[in-house]
Amino acid sequence: MFANMGDSHEVTLLLSALTRGDEEAGARLIPLVYDELRRLAGSYMRRERPDHTLQATALVHEAYLKLLGQQSVDWQSRAHFFGVAAQLMRRILIDHARGHLRQKRGGEYKKVALNEAFIFSPEQSAELLAVDESLERLAKLDERQARVVELRFFGGLSVEEAASVLGISPKTVKRDWSVAKAWLYADLKEHHGIDAAAMGDGQGAV
Amino acid sequence: MGLTPQQWETVKELFETAVEKPAADRALFLAGASQDAVVVHEVERLLANHTEAGTFLSSPPLAAVAMATAVAAAQSFSPGDLIADRFRITRFIARDGMGEVYEAEESLVSAWHSNPSARNFCATHMPWIGLGAKFIWPRK
């Protein structure tokens, strides 16, 4: 299962549009990423034993690489793509979680991209929103750390990729990630009483 | 929390060093590294939560959603499916190289349980019935 050449070509065009500041291009980019994630996940399921934590992380990398494909995407465009993808993934997931909770309370459900595919429990939606709120609080204390978390957690980027997006060393990313995780974990417990330990295996956080 | 930017920078530096030390040595290190009780307290709080956090935030949610969707799509049965007119699937447990494992209940047993006298009989003489059986489906 591979991203077809049409997707890869479209990604290149969307990247160019993003570079020119076209926000609409970003909204069209994420469904391509998600479709590729689903294709790859299906492929994993057919040939391997499921291990959500490892596979979900590997899945993102594979999806990005396939979408960028054989196109000669330069380093800056690639970093830009990673950065934008992380921001968009965060926004779309949070919109979805918020809409899902609103629907559960009997309110009107504003449709968001990808909604057909997401199956959140109310607890999972609440947990995701709680992480987002904690991240906002962290951003007030340390904006760079919050950005590192956005890139790594929502964007699924490796330490090296996050470093290239932010223009800092991998060592700094590692330190920021380590401190930020501990800070967010404590914040979630204090503000939301959430069992944050259950949010790492791919089950709780979605 | 009320940390100044300077205090926060110190917290990060001390945390980075302390987290590399054995847990038993950290308190002594911190006591010697800073006289600022607010800073020391914050580093201690972060160290405690760092240990607890484990795999927290280790799985990107969008990929986890994609994975969960794929798992659901790849399963041969869904809860409620009746197999061989006898086994009612209650939940998917796991998959490995050999096949898929489901929890199932025997529908005949369910029928017994819906009958009060039969239920009393079962509760007295066959307490293991109704606990849910593992059902193994060979890999395709």
Contacts between the chains, C-beta under 8 A, distances in Angstrom:
chain1	res1	chain2	res2	distance
A	33	B	62	7.6
A	34	B	62	6.4
A	34	B	66	6.6
A	37	B	62	6.5
A	37	B	63	5.5
A	37	B	66	3.8
A	38	B	66	4.7
A	38	B	69	6.0
A	38	B	70	6.6
A	40	B	66	7.5
A	41	B	63	7.5
A	41	B	66	4.4
A	41	B	67	4.8
A	41	B	69	6.8
A	41	B	70	3.5
A	41	B	71	8.0
A	42	B	70	4.6
A	42	B	73	6.5
A	42	B	74	7.0
A	44	B	67	7.4
A	44	B	70	6.8
A	45	B	70	4.6
A	45	B	71	6.2
A	45	B	73	7.5
A	45	B	74	3.9
A	46	B	74	6.7
A	49	B	95	6.8
A	49	B	96	5.6
A	49	B	97	6.6
A	50	B	67	7.3
A	50	B	71	6.0
A	50	B	95	6.1
A	52	B	59	6.2
A	52	B	64	6.2
A	52	B	67	5.6
A	52	B	68	7.8
A	53	B	55	6.1
A	53	B	58	5.5
A	53	B	59	5.0
A	55	B	63	7.9
A	55	B	67	6.0
A	56	B	59	4.5
A	56	B	60	5.8
A	56	B	63	3.9
A	56	B	64	4.6
A	56	B	66	7.7
A	56	B	67	5.2
A	57	B	58	7.1
A	57	B	59	6.5
A	57	B	60	6.5
A	57	B	63	7.0
A	59	B	63	4.5
A	59	B	66	6.6
A	59	B	67	6.6
A	60	B	60	5.2
A	60	B	62	7.6
A	60	B	63	4.9
A	63	B	63	7.7
A	89	B	60	7.6
A	89	B	61	7.8
A	89	B	62	4.9
A	92	B	62	7.9
A	93	B	61	5.5
A	93	B	62	6.2
A	93	B	65	8.0
A	117	B	65	7.0
A	117	B	66	7.8
A	117	B	69	5.7
A	118	B	65	5.6
A	119	B	65	7.6
A	119	B	68	6.8
A	119	B	69	7.2
A	119	B	72	7.6
A	128	B	61	6.4
A	131	B	57	7.6
A	141	B	1	7.5
A	141	B	3	7.3
A	141	B	8	6.3
A	142	B	8	6.6
A	149	B	57	7.1
A	152	B	57	7.5
A	153	B	57	4.8
A	153	B	60	6.4
A	153	B	61	7.4
A	154	B	60	6.7
A	154	B	61	6.9
A	154	B	62	7.4
A	155	B	60	7.0
A	156	B	60	3.4
A	156	B	62	7.3
A	156	B	63	5.8
A	175	B	12	6.9
A	175	B	16	5.2
A	178	B	15	7.7
A	178	B	16	7.6
A	178	B	19	6.7
A	178	B	50	6.8
A	179	B	11	7.9
A	179	B	12	5.5
A	179	B	15	5.6
A	179	B	16	7.6
A	179	B	46	6.4
A	181	B	50	7.1
A	181	B	53	5.3
A	181	B	56	6.0
A	181	B	57	5.7
A	182	B	15	7.6
A	182	B	46	4.3
A	182	B	47	7.4
A	182	B	49	4.4
A	182	B	50	3.9
A	182	B	53	5.9
A	183	B	46	6.3
A	183	B	49	7.6
A	184	B	56	7.7
A	184	B	57	7.1
A	185	B	49	4.6
A	185	B	50	7.8
A	185	B	52	6.5
A	185	B	53	4.3
A	185	B	56	5.3
A	186	B	45	6.0
A	186	B	46	7.0
A	186	B	49	4.2
A	189	B	49	7.7
A	196	B	52	8.0
A	196	B	53	7.0
A	196	B	56	5.5
A	197	B	52	6.6
A	197	B	53	7.4
A	197	B	54	6.1
A	197	B	56	6.5
A	199	B	56	5.8
A	199	B	57	7.0
A	200	B	53	7.7
A	200	B	54	6.1
A	200	B	55	3.4
A	200	B	56	4.3
A	200	B	57	6.2
A	200	B	58	4.8
A	200	B	59	6.5
A	201	B	55	6.2
A	201	B	58	7.7
A	201	B	59	6.4
A	202	B	59	3.6
A	202	B	61	7.9
A	202	B	63	7.8
A	202	B	64	3.7
A	202	B	67	6.5
A	202	B	68	7.6
A	203	B	64	7.5
A	203	B	68	8.0
A	205	B	57	7.2
A	205	B	59	6.2
A	205	B	61	5.0
A	205	B	64	6.5
A	206	B	61	4.5
A	206	B	64	4.5
A	206	B	65	4.9
A	206	B	68	6.7
